[in-house]
Amino acid sequence: MISNLRAPHSGLRQDGISVYCHELFSCFARSDQRRWGEVYLRGLRQADGRKTPANISEQVLGRRTVQPIQQFVNQSTWEVGDVRRRLAELVAAAAAPLAWSVDDVVFAKNGTRSAGVARQFVHAEGRTMNCQLALATSLVLPHGAQPVAWQLALPRHWDTDLALRSQAHVPEEARHLPRWRLLLDSVDEMLGWDVPSAPVLADWSNEKEVEPLLLGLEERGLGYLVQVGAGTVLPACTARAQRALPVAHGAPPVRRAPATVRRRAAELADELVPQGDRAVLAWRDGPTSRARPSQFLVVPLSDGRGARRGRFAELVPAAPRHLVVEWPFGRSQPRTYWVTDLPVHRLPELVALAELRGRSADAVERLHLDYGLGDFEGRSYRGWHHHVTLVAAAHGYDLLGRMADLGAAHETSATG
């Protein structure tokens, strides 16, 4: 416990959390920021009930000390990017990421003045909610996932409502941006970290256009597997040859599109792939669901010979795009569509990669259930970013502990 917060570590039990916080918060310029960072992180992990400043201070410090915690989270000037970078590098050093996975995050709200709050339609809920919407980008690992980068989506009216912006302390540079731009901003931030790059996984099934996102990822040299909807419009390649392309054993022959077209994903799957060109592979809807057989199709969208554009054009060769379709037995239409620039001749690996999105979604859900992701009571833009970053850091401590335990068990088994 922390009994005296006037000295940097006075009264602090030097346990694993202390070591972790010392590593994570070493970028803080002031000792009081490091102290309150540890108090807050301990409370996010240990406090029962809602993770509010009052509850955290009472259960961690033994007394109600609200104001210093509120000041640390809402007004303090420490940079979230430094903590996010250190968190990501600690996790990546323990296990190389298999993917960078992007999830939508909903923060239900009662009021109207918290940064970015508005009545808006939430596709995951199928209804209009008063809420904040955000994107979380996670490192997907062999045993779990760790959210590391965050973007708060500002509704369009927040650009012009000066009263709202002032009350929530929204910085001038923070503006309404399309969802694809928010995702690429997170990717750009992560590319500046000492973290291995990995294929980007995202769900774009509720968007009609996916081209700006795909071009942005290609310009950055990142492979991707992006889920799209049946109505998502996609450009198909100009090749007329119907020669089947070589794929892995069990994968369907890949046939070239007949002409340059812009078609909905469902139309491409229906028009360009004969009924017989299907592979049967095991498919799992989520991390806890049972594997079941399903049919998969591959449709080429581009041949990869087009010229690159953007700042990475000279460094990254073009890769062909394909549409991968999951078509369950007994259904008249496909259920799931992905666009990818990864090698389709290893179709089983692509299907396994698609399943990894379940790990990041599960990690975000754990942030809500176990670490108080939605419990932030402040309204400020900076405070929101501080809170979600510290929540992710609390989850990171436990994830690193589980990974260390798994590594130790593996070593014991190997030596035994």
N, C-alpha and C positions, 0 to 999 in steps of 0.2 A: 504494500500500500504506500501511497504518498502521504507523509505526515506533515511535511514542510515544503512549500513551493517557493521559498525565497532563495534557495540555493539550487544549482542545476540538477543535482541528483540526491539531495538530502532526503533521507527517509525512503528512498526508492528501493524496492526489492529488485536486485539485479538478476532478473530472470530472463527467459528468452525474449519476452516482449520488449524489455529494456534494450537488449542488444539490437533487436530488429528496428526499434524506433531510433536508436542512435545512428544506425546505418541509413535509415530512410529519411530522417529529418536533419541530417548533417548539413543540408543546403540552407537551412534557416539561419538568418543572420543573428537572431536574438535568442538568448537562452530561455526566456519566458515562452517563446513560440514553441521551442522544443519540448518544454515541460507540458504545456497545455495540449500539444499534439499527442503526447503519450497518454495523458489523461483521457482525451477524447477517444483515442483508438482503443484503450482498455475498456472504456464504457461501451463502445459499439460492440465489442466482443462479449462482455460479461454482464452488462446491466439487463435486468429482467424488464419486460414491458417495453413501452416506447422509448426510443433512444433520444430523449430530450436532454437539454443541458441540466435541468433540475434533477432528472432521474440519474443521469450519468454522474453528476457531482456527488449526490447522496450515496450512491452505491460504490463509487470508486474512492471518494475522499472521506466519506462518513459524515458529510455536512452539505447543505445546499449552498453552492457557490456558482450561481448562474451567470453573473455579468462577465467574468473573465472568459468563460467558455464561449458565450455569445460573441464577445469581441474577437476572440481568436478565429471563430468560424466565419463571422459575417463581415468584419471590418479589417482584420489583419491583412497586411500587404504581401504575405508570402505567395510565391508563384506555384500554381498547381502543376505547371509543366515540369518543374524540377522533381517534384515528388512522383509524378506519373512516370517520368523517365526512369528514375531509380527503381521504382516498383517493377516496371517491365524488365529492366536489366537483371534484377535479382531473380525473377521468375525464369527468364530465358536462360540464365546461367545454370539453373537447376535442371532444365529440360528444354531442348530446342522445340519451338512451336511447330505444330503440324499445319496450322492455318491461322489466318487473321479473320475472325468472324464478327459480323456486324449485326446487332440486334436493336430493334425499336424498344424504347423504355417509356412507360406511361407513369406519370406522377399525378394522381387524382388530387384535386384542390377544391376547397370550399369558397375561397375568396377570389378576387379579381386583380390583385396588385402584385402577386409574386411574379418574378421575372419570367416572361414568356407564357404566362397562363392565358387561356382563352377557351371558349366553348368550341370544340373542334371534333371532327369525326375520327374515331380510332378504329382502324380496320381490324385490329386484333380482337377488339371487344364487339365490333359490329354495331356500334352506337355512337352518338355524340356525347362527349363528356366535357366537363370543366376540368382542364388538366394542363400540365406541361408535357411536351413530347421531346424526347432526346434520342440520340444514337449512342450506343456503347460498343466499342470495338475491343474484342478480347483476343488474347493469345490462347489458342486451343492447344492443349498439351496431351501427352499420352494418357494422363490420368487426371482429367479435369480441364478447367479453363479459367483464365484470369482476366476480367475487364481491366483495361489500362487507359483507354482514351475515351473522352466524353465530348459530345456536342449537344448544346441546348438549342432546340429549334425555336426561333422567334417568329410568331405569326406576323403576317404582313402589316397589320395595323400598328404593331409595336415600332415600326420604323418612323411613324409620323406622330404618334401620341406622346408628346414631350412630357406630359404629366406622369404617365406610366413609367417612362424611361427614367425620369428623375427619381421617382419614389423607389424604384427597384435598382437604382444606381447602375443602369445598363451603360457600358462604355460606348463611346461614339462609333467605334469600328464594328461593334456587334450589330448585325443587320439580318433581316429576313433573307434566307438563302434556300435554294432548292435542295432537296434531300441528297441528290447526288453530289452537290458541292460540299455539304457537310461531311459526307463520307470521305471525299477526297482530302478535305482539310485534316481529318484524323489520320489518314494514310500519310500525308506529307509530314505531320508531326512525328509519326512513328518511324518514318524513313530517316529521321535525324537522330534516332536512338541507336545504341549499340545492341540491336536486337536482330536476329536473322529474319530476313523476309520470308514470306510464305504465301501460298495462294489465298486470295481474298474470297470469303464466302458471304453472301448477302441475299436477302429476300426482296426482290423487286416485283413480286407478283401482283401488287396492287397499283403499279405504275404502268401507264400506257407506253412510255418511252424509256428505253434503257441505254440508248446510244451515247449520250454524254458521259454516263458512268463508265461504259466499256472503253470508250476512247481515252478517258482520263487514266484508267488503270493500265491500259496498253502503253500510253506515253510514259508511264512510270516503270515500265518493265515488269509489272506484276501479273502473274497468272491469276485466273479467277474462275469461279464457278458460281454464277449468279442465277438464282431462281427467278423466273419470269412467269407472267400469267398467260392464260390461253389467248387473251386479247392484246398482249404486248406486241407492238409492231416491230418487225425485224427485217433488215435487208438481207437478201440471199445473194449468193455469188453468181457470176455470169457463165460458169462452165456448163457446157451442155452434155459432156460425156456422162454416161450412166454406168461407167465401169466401177465395180465395187472396190473400195479401198481396203487394204489389209488391216485387220484388227486382231485383238487377242482372241485366243480360243474361247468360244462361247459368246463372242460379241457379234452383232449383226453386221452384214456388209454395209458400207457407207456409200451412198449414191449422191452424185453431184446435182445441185439445183439446175433446172432447165434454163433459167434466164435471170437477168437482174430484175428483182422484184422487191416490193415491200409488202410483206404479208404478216398477218397475225400468226403467232406461234402455233395455234391450233390448225390453221390452214396449211402451214408448212408440213406439219406432222401428217396431216391427212392426204395432202397432194403429192408429196415427194418421196414417201417411203411406202413401198409395197407392203401388203399385209404380212407377207412371209418373212420379211427382214427384221426379225426381232430376236433378242437374246433374253434368256431367262436367268435372273440373278436374285440372290437374297436381298431383301430390302427391309430396313427397320425405320419406322416412323419417328421414333424418339429413343432416348438413351435407355428407357425402361421397358420399351415395347418389344414384343417378340418378333424375330425375323420371319419373313414370309416371302415366298417367291413372287416375283413380278416381272413383267416384260419391259425391255428397254430398247429404244430406237435411237439412231444417230443420224442427224441431217446436217450436211455441210452448209455453212453460211458464207464463208469466204475462203479463198485459197492461200491467204497469208502472203501474197506477193505484192500487195499494195504498199505505197510509200508511207513511211512513218511521218508523223507531224509532232511538233512539240519539242521541249527542251531535252528529251532523252532520245531524240530520233536517231542520232548517230551511234548510240550505244546499244540499242535494243533491236534485234531483228524482228520482223513481223511474224506473227504466228497465226495460223488459220483459226477461224471461229467455227464452232459447231453447236447445234441445238441437240441436247440430250433429253429424251422424253421417257417418262415412266408411264406405262400403260398397263394397269392391273388386269388380270384375267377376268373375263365376264363383263367388262365395261365397254360401252360403245365408243367412248372417247378417252384420251389420255387424262391422267390426273395431275402430273407434275412435269414442269418444263424447266430446263436449265440452259443457259448459254455459257460456253467455256472456250478459252483459248489453250487449255491444257491438252496433252496428247490423248486422243480418244481411242487409240489402239490398246490402251490399258483401261478399258471400261470398268472392270471391277474396282480398280483403285479410285476412279471418279465417283462411283456409287458410294464407296466407303467414305470418301471425302465429303460428299453431300450429307452423310449422316452425322458428321462432326458438328454441324450447326446446333444439334441438340445439346451438346456439352456447354456451349456458350449461353444458350437460352436457360439451361439449368443453373448456371452460375449467376446470371442476373436475377433469377427467381430467388436464389439463396440470399442475395444481397437484400431483397425485400423482406424475406421471412426471418432471417437470422441476424442481420446487421443494421436494420433500420434505414434502408435506402430511402423510403418514402416518409420518414419521420422528421425531416428538416422543417423547422418552424419559421425560419427567416424568409425574407422576401427578396433579398439582394441577389443580383446576378453573380457577384463574386462569391457570396456565401453558398449559393447552390453548387458552384464548381468546387469550392473547398469541401463541402459535405460529401459529395459523391466520390471525390478523390480519396478522402479518408475512409469512407465505407469500403471502397475497393481495396485500400491498404490493409484494413482489418481482415478482410477475406483472404488477402494475399498471405498474411502471416499463417493462417490456418492451412491454406493450401500448401505452402512450403513445408509446414510440419508434416502433413500427410505424405508429401512426396519424399521427405527424408525418411519417414517410417517405412515406406514401400521400398526405398533403396536399401535400407538396413536389413529388411526382411529378405530381400533378394540376395544380398551378399551372404547372409546367414545360411540361406537355402543352398547357395552355390558351394560354400565351403563345407557344409554338412554332407 
